[in-house]
Amino acid sequence: LVGSEMCIRDSTQENQKEKEKIARLQDSQAEVFEEVKDRRPQEVTSGDIKNALKIGDRSALRSLRALERKGLLISETRRTDKGRCVVFKISPTTVLTD
């Protein structure tokens, strides 16, 4: 194989692994991931997920953090007048299937 062919094959395998990872998400995580995906390019807080999916704030944050650990989301902590706020968005490396 030529270098560029190998690179394309590797990225195709990575894309497939990413799609499988998304397909294997638990139901609650899948719902949260879909909600974050639907709100692109906006960033999402656990409060947004709580209100949209009618779940507890703790459950929303847990699901967001689990998706972050799996590499599907990235987070950023911001300071506001009221304290700090964590916002989440789709990781740029995540392969989305629309």
Backbone torsions as a table, in degrees:
resi	resn	phi	psi	omega
1	LEU	NA	144.0	175.2
2	VAL	-82.1	154.6	-176.5
3	GLY	-51.0	-44.4	-177.3
4	SER	-68.9	-34.9	177.4
5	GLU	-65.0	-40.1	179.5
6	MET	-64.4	-41.6	180.0
7	CYS	-63.1	-43.5	179.2
8	ILE	-64.7	-42.8	179.6
9	ARG	-63.1	-42.8	178.6
10	ASP	-61.3	-44.2	-178.4
11	SER	-68.0	-32.6	176.8
12	THR	-66.4	-41.3	177.9
13	GLN	-65.3	-40.5	177.9
14	GLU	-62.8	-42.9	178.5
15	ASN	-59.7	-42.5	179.9
16	GLN	-64.1	-42.8	178.2
17	LYS	-61.4	-41.6	-179.9
18	GLU	-63.6	-44.0	179.3
19	LYS	-63.4	-39.9	178.1
20	GLU	-65.4	-38.8	178.4
21	LYS	-60.6	-43.1	179.5
22	ILE	-66.6	-41.8	-178.8
23	ALA	-65.5	-27.6	-177.7
24	ARG	-90.8	5.0	-178.8
25	LEU	-63.1	147.7	172.6
26	GLN	-62.6	157.1	-176.3
27	ASP	-55.2	-46.5	-178.0
28	SER	-64.9	-39.8	178.6
29	GLN	-68.3	-37.2	178.7
30	ALA	-63.5	-41.6	178.2
31	GLU	-62.8	-44.2	179.7
32	VAL	-64.2	-43.8	179.7
33	PHE	-61.2	-43.1	178.7
34	GLU	-62.2	-40.5	179.9
35	GLU	-63.9	-44.9	178.6
36	VAL	-63.5	-42.6	-179.6
37	LYS	-62.8	-41.4	-179.7
38	ASP	-66.3	-26.2	-178.1
39	ARG	-89.6	-0.6	178.4
40	ARG	-52.5	144.5	-0.8
41	PRO	-86.7	6.8	179.1
42	GLN	-64.6	150.6	173.3
43	GLU	-88.0	158.1	-173.4
44	VAL	-127.1	142.6	173.6
45	THR	-107.5	168.6	177.2
46	SER	-63.8	-30.5	176.9
47	GLY	-64.4	-38.4	176.9
48	ASP	-62.1	-44.2	-179.8
49	ILE	-66.7	-42.3	178.9
50	LYS	-56.4	-47.6	-178.3
51	ASN	-71.0	-39.8	-177.0
52	ALA	-70.0	-39.5	-174.9
53	LEU	-103.8	0.0	179.1
54	LYS	55.6	50.7	176.8
55	ILE	-123.5	169.5	179.6
56	GLY	-69.1	155.7	-179.3
57	ASP	-62.1	-39.5	-179.9
58	ARG	-65.5	-41.9	178.2
59	SER	-64.3	-40.2	179.1
60	ALA	-62.2	-47.7	-179.1
61	LEU	-65.3	-40.1	178.8
62	ARG	-60.5	-44.5	179.6
63	SER	-65.1	-41.7	178.6
64	LEU	-62.8	-43.5	179.4
65	ARG	-65.9	-38.1	178.6
66	ALA	-63.4	-42.0	178.0
67	LEU	-65.8	-33.4	177.2
68	GLU	-67.6	-43.2	178.8
69	ARG	-62.0	-32.1	179.3
70	LYS	-80.3	-3.4	176.7
71	GLY	85.4	9.4	-178.2
72	LEU	-88.2	-26.5	179.1
73	LEU	-124.4	160.3	170.2
74	ILE	-126.4	152.2	-179.0
75	SER	-124.6	160.7	176.9
76	GLU	-144.4	131.1	177.8
77	THR	-93.1	129.4	-179.5
78	ARG	-122.9	148.7	175.2
79	ARG	-93.5	135.1	176.0
80	THR	-124.6	178.9	177.6
81	ASP	-61.6	-31.1	-176.4
82	LYS	-91.9	-1.3	-178.2
83	GLY	136.7	-135.9	179.2
84	ARG	-117.2	155.9	-176.8
85	CYS	-138.0	137.4	177.9
86	VAL	-106.6	125.5	177.6
87	VAL	-112.8	147.8	-177.7
88	PHE	-122.7	149.0	172.0
89	LYS	-149.9	166.1	180.0
90	ILE	-62.4	134.4	177.3
91	SER	-65.7	138.7	-179.7
92	PRO	-62.7	-18.5	-179.9
93	THR	-89.2	-6.3	-177.7
94	THR	-73.6	132.1	177.7
95	VAL	-91.4	116.8	-177.3
96	LEU	-97.8	140.7	174.3
97	THR	-113.3	105.4	-178.2
98	ASP	-88.4	NA	NA
